[in-house]
């Protein structure tokens, strides 16, 4: 069962990070007009918390990751970096953003679980730049996981890949604790 969780968590977090990035936003707003990035960030944070709870982290500690994921996205909204055409600036800028995004989670992990988890979480943050660069510069655009089948958005792929890496990083952090 534990190994199945190790495989399912990155899939779950890939999907919920894409939701955080805007998947289903327009459909959700038809039903719930107040739906926006605040709720989407909370859904993504909840996916991390549920994943950690499923791995065995006590619920009270796992719940803090809803706040840390939300906080990381609230203090690190440097979206303009992902559209830079100069690869070096884009990679460095997005890597800095990634480290800021996971910073609050790193503090919570070190406090509640183990300082060893800081290594995969820091690597996760630093990988944001290369992931977005490869997705936007090197990969063709895909129209999958979007509300608009005619829109080909490279950022959608970046969000899916980075969301999967987030799940992998938390699983690795859990295993090495």
C-alpha positions in Angstrom: 0.0 0.0 0.0 2.8 2.4 0.9 4.5 2.0 -2.5 1.2 2.6 -4.2 1.0 5.9 -2.4 4.5 6.8 -3.5 3.3 6.4 -7.1 -0.1 8.1 -6.7 0.9 11.2 -4.8 2.9 12.7 -7.7 0.0 12.1 -10.1 -2.4 13.7 -7.5 -0.2 16.7 -7.0 0.4 17.2 -10.7 -3.3 17.4 -11.3 -4.0 19.7 -8.4 -1.1 22.0 -9.3 -2.7 22.3 -12.8 -6.0 23.2 -11.0 -4.1 25.8 -9.0 -2.8 27.1 -12.4 -6.3 27.6 -13.8 -7.7 24.3 -14.9 -11.5 24.3 -14.5 -11.4 28.0 -13.4 -14.1 29.2 -15.8 -16.3 26.2 -15.2 -16.0 26.5 -11.4 -16.9 30.2 -11.6 -20.1 29.4 -13.4 -21.2 27.4 -10.3 -19.3 29.3 -7.6 -18.6 32.9 -8.8 -16.1 33.6 -6.0 -13.8 30.9 -7.2 -10.3 32.2 -8.0 -6.7 31.8 -7.2 -7.2 31.9 -3.4 -9.4 28.8 -3.5 -7.2 27.1 -6.2 -4.1 27.6 -4.0 -6.0 26.2 -1.0 -7.0 23.1 -3.1 -3.3 22.5 -4.0 -2.2 23.0 -0.4 -5.0 20.6 0.7 -3.6 18.0 -1.8 -0.2 18.2 -0.2 -1.7 17.9 3.3 -3.8 14.9 2.4 -0.8 13.3 0.7 1.3 13.8 3.8 -1.5 12.5 6.1 -1.9 9.4 3.9 1.9 8.8 4.3 1.5 8.9 8.1 2.1 12.5 9.2 -0.3 13.4 12.0 -3.3 15.4 10.8 -2.5 18.5 12.9 0.9 18.7 11.3 -0.3 17.8 7.8 -2.9 20.6 8.0 -0.2 23.2 8.4 0.9 22.4 4.8 -2.3 23.9 3.4 -1.1 27.2 4.9 2.5 26.8 3.9 1.7 26.0 0.3 -0.8 28.9 0.2 1.7 31.2 1.8 4.5 30.2 -0.6 2.3 31.0 -3.6 1.1 34.3 -2.0 4.6 35.7 -1.4 6.2 34.4 -4.6 3.9 35.5 -7.5 6.7 36.3 -10.0 4.8 35.1 -13.0 6.6 37.5 -15.4 9.8 35.4 -15.0 8.2 32.4 -16.7 7.7 34.4 -19.9 11.2 35.8 -20.2 12.8 35.1 -23.5 16.4 35.1 -22.2 16.9 31.6 -20.9 19.5 32.4 -18.2 17.3 35.1 -16.6 14.2 32.8 -16.8 15.9 29.8 -15.2 17.5 31.9 -12.4 14.3 33.9 -11.8 12.0 30.8 -11.8 14.4 28.9 -9.6 14.4 31.8 -7.1 10.6 31.8 -7.3 10.6 28.0 -6.7 12.7 28.3 -3.6 10.4 31.1 -2.3 7.4 28.9 -3.0 8.7 26.0 -1.0 10.4 28.1 1.7 7.4 28.0 4.2 7.0 24.3 3.6 10.7 23.7 4.3 10.3 25.5 7.7 7.3 23.4 8.6 9.0 20.2 7.5 12.1 20.9 9.5 9.9 21.8 12.5 7.5 18.9 12.4 9.2 16.1 10.7 13.0 16.2 10.1 15.7 18.5 8.8 16.7 15.9 6.2 13.6 16.8 4.2 15.1 20.2 3.5 17.3 18.6 0.8 14.6 17.3 -1.6 12.4 20.4 -1.0 15.2 22.8 -1.7 16.1 20.8 -4.9 12.4 21.0 -5.8 12.4 24.8 -5.5 15.6 25.1 -7.5 14.2 22.9 -10.3 11.3 25.2 -11.1 13.5 27.2 -13.4 14.8 24.3 -15.5 11.3 22.7 -15.6 9.6 25.9 -16.9 12.5 26.5 -19.4 12.3 23.0 -20.8 8.5 23.1 -21.0 8.4 26.6 -22.6 11.5 26.6 -24.8 12.1 23.0 -25.7 8.7 21.3 -25.7 6.0 21.9 -28.2 2.8 23.3 -26.8 0.1 20.8 -25.8 -3.6 21.4 -25.5 -4.1 18.9 -22.8 -5.4 19.7 -19.3 -6.9 22.9 -20.4 -10.5 24.3 -20.4 -9.9 25.5 -24.0 -9.1 22.7 -26.4 -8.1 25.2 -29.1 -5.6 27.0 -26.8 -2.1 25.6 -26.8 -0.4 26.8 -23.7 3.1 25.7 -22.8 2.6 26.8 -19.2 0.0 24.0 -18.6 2.7 21.4 -19.2 5.1 23.2 -16.8 2.5 23.2 -14.1 1.8 19.5 -14.5 5.5 18.6 -14.4 6.3 20.8 -11.5 3.3 19.5 -9.6 4.5 15.9 -10.1 8.0 16.9 -8.9 6.4 18.4 -5.8 4.7 15.1 -5.0 8.0 13.3 -5.6 9.9 15.7 -3.4 7.5 15.3 -0.5 7.6 11.5 -0.9 11.4 11.5 -0.9 11.4 13.8 2.1 9.1 11.4 3.9 11.2 8.3 3.0 14.5 9.8 4.1 13.3 11.3 7.4 
